[in-house]
């Protein structure tokens, strides 16, 4: 059973086991099927073993469910060392009797294919390990190693079925990892049919940008998301974010917040913007887009609200120095822990990975304001439709949490149509256009509110200058 969305109704008929992977419980509508086998398949290096380890570690530490890891490839010491960098202390869990690791060594030369070949030896070891610590979770890594060298398909299929049935009868929630086959999800082509849940992991490189993706191929007895979902492996383990657009059912606030510039606030009928608004500031280079973003960030901090500033072109040090030259002190906000600047090049990772990184920072920092400066840099790693799709998901994510969003976009003076502005202008609630015109020997800076949903605003272009005291509007707005 499947669903194209991720806001799924809880299924109370099928008991679920939390996965321990951020974001995956939402996609699976509550977790893995309790007491049933789950197949995690994919090519080498896609994260299958880490997936299993995190399932056991989170089960032991967060849900009080001991686990057993049966490895057919890595020794217990190698496995412990490999995941230690992610903060997973397997040795500690073993000492607390919350985890048991058993290495089953399989030699192809020792396998004799006879009608009597079976897995009784494995069942005995696995049964002892489960009973020794009262395990609720099990991982078998990987199933290909268990049946290495076997060519008798009748025996192979019979033993695979018997293994899955034995695990079901034991009542443990089991992850079985498998290598992807050429024409099937696994090399044997049978495991996906006898598993109650099948998840395919993929590791692809497009235009020199690597992305890991996850897809739920099937899930017996439960609705689930059917899209491909990017997942990230970092110092905290694996995390997934649903990428389908959320329904337009979020609440809209009537509360007004300041832009950080009193003169700009006056251009709006209610003296500022709505809380949870998404704002786009577009214009050519040197038209104060970053300065306006900085005012907005400082305004959030002055309200004692956290602000998250994504900078795709300037380092934190450079941004702080440049803003200080016009009297905007970002260092003070950083020291107060109310401002967090995250600086990186867009080409560091793909669009969805940026979205996932933002999602993780939202969970960690809980900001009330998010600034992305500039979104036009994202065009270097995706097409217009891809960038728009990413921004739709981002804006939905921010709106459902009533987080103020502020985007800047670079335009070019000779371009009548700009791809970035086209991608986001219809999504933004407020659109401000800034210009920088040269007249004779003078430079004229100006600002125009193109639109402001749900609020009256000035329709006149407002001139301003920049000096050591910041942005100064030249003349009062004429009604």
Residue, then its C-alpha position, 0 to 999 in steps of 0.5 A: x500500500x502506498x501514498x504519494x504524500x507523507x502526511x499519512x493517517x495513522x494505521x492502528x491495525x499494524x504495530x510499528x517499531x520506530x526506525x531511529x532514523x530522523x524523518x523515516x518514521x514520517x515516511x513509513x507512517x510510524x516506523x517498521x512493521x513490528x516483529x517482521x523482516x525488513x529488507x534494506x538493499x542497495x549497491x556498495x557504499x550506499x549506507x546499508x550497514x550504517x542503517x542497520x547499526x543506527x536502527x539497533x543503537x537508537x532502539x537500545x538508547x531511546x526505546x529500551x529495545x536491546x538488539x543483536x547484530x549478526x555480521x557475515x563480513x566485518x568483525x565486531x572490532x572493525x564494526x565498532x571502530x567504523x561507526x565510532x566517528x558517528x557517536x555510536x559507542x557499540x562497546x558501551x552498549x555491549x557492556x550494558x547488555x543492550x547490544x550483542x554482536x556476533x561475527x559468522x564467518x562464511x567460507x565459500x570453499x566450505x559450503x557443500x551443496x547437498x539436500x541436507x544443507x540448512x541454516x540450523x547452526x545460524x538459528x542456534x547462534x541467533x536464538x542464543x544471542x536474542x535470548x541472552x539479552x532479550x533482544x527486540x531488534x536484529x540485523x543480518x548484514x549481508x544476506x549474500x555472504x550467508x549464501x555465498x557460493x550456492x548455485x542450487x536455487x531450490x535449496x537457496x530459495x527454501x532456506x531464504x524462506x525458512x530464515x524469514x519465517x523463523x525470524x517472524x516466529x521469533x517476533x523480532x523486528x529484523x533488518x536484513x541487508x542485501x546487495x542490489x542485483x543487475x535485474x532485481x533489487x537483490x542478487x537472489x531476486x527472492x528476498x524482496x518477495x518474502x520481506x514485509x517491507x523493502x527499502x532501496x538505497x541509492x548513491x548516485x553522482x550527477x554533474x559531479x554532485x553526489x546524492x544518496x536517495x531512499x525509496x520504499x518499494x513496498x510495505x505490507x499492511x501500511x500506507x507509505x510515501x512512494x517518492x524518492x527521498x534524499x538522505x544524509x550521512x553526517x556526524x550524527x548518523x543517517x537522516x531523511x527528509x520527506x520532499x513531497x510538498x505539504x498541503x496548503x493547510x498551515x495557519x496564517x498569523x495577523x501579527x506584524x513584525x518589523x523589517x528592521x528599517x522603520x522607514x521601510x516599515x512605513x511603506x506597508x499599510x500596517x507598519x511591517x510584515x506579517x509573521x511567517x511571511x516569505x519575502x523576496x528581495x531581487x536586484x542587480x549586484x550592489x543594490x543592498x540586498x544583503x544589507x536588507x537581509x542583515x537588517x531583517x536578521x538583526x530585527x529578529x534578534x532584537x525581538x529575542x528571536x533566533x535567526x539562521x542566516x544562510x550565506x552562499x557567497x560570503x564567509x561569516x567573517x567577511x559578512x561581519x566586517x562588511x556590515x560593520x562598515x555601515x553600523x550593523x553589528x552582527x558580532x554582537x548578535x552572534x555572541x548572544x547566540x541569537x544569530x547563526x551564520x551558515x556559510x557554504x558554496x552551493x556546489x558543496x552538495x545538491x539541492x535536496x541536500x541543502x534542503x536536508x541540511x536546512x531541515x537539520x539546522x531548523x531542528x537543532x536551532x529552532x530559529x524564528x527567522x531564516x535568511x537565504x542569501x542569495x537563492x540565485x546561487x542555487x541555479x548553478x546546481x539545478x534547473x529552474x524547475x528543480x530550484x522552484x521545486x526545492x523552494x516550494x518544499x522549503x517555503x512550505x516547511x517554514x510556513x507550517x512552522x510560522x518561520x519568517x523567510x527572507x530570500x535575496x536573488x541576483x538579477x541582471x540589468x539587461x535581462x528582461x526575464x530572470x530565472x531565479x525571480x521567475x522561480x520564486x516570485x509567485x511563491x513569495x508573499x512579499x516582493x521588493x525590487x531594488x535598483x542601482x541606476x547611474x545618472x550623469x555622475x551620480x548613483x541613484x539607489x531605489x526600492x519598490x514594493x512589487x507586491x505584499x499579499x494581504x496588505x496595502x503598500x506604497x506603489x511609489x519607488x523610494x530613493x535611499x542612500x547608504x552611509x556609515x549609519x546604514x540605509x537612509x531614505x532620502x524623502x518621505x513617502x508621498x501618498 
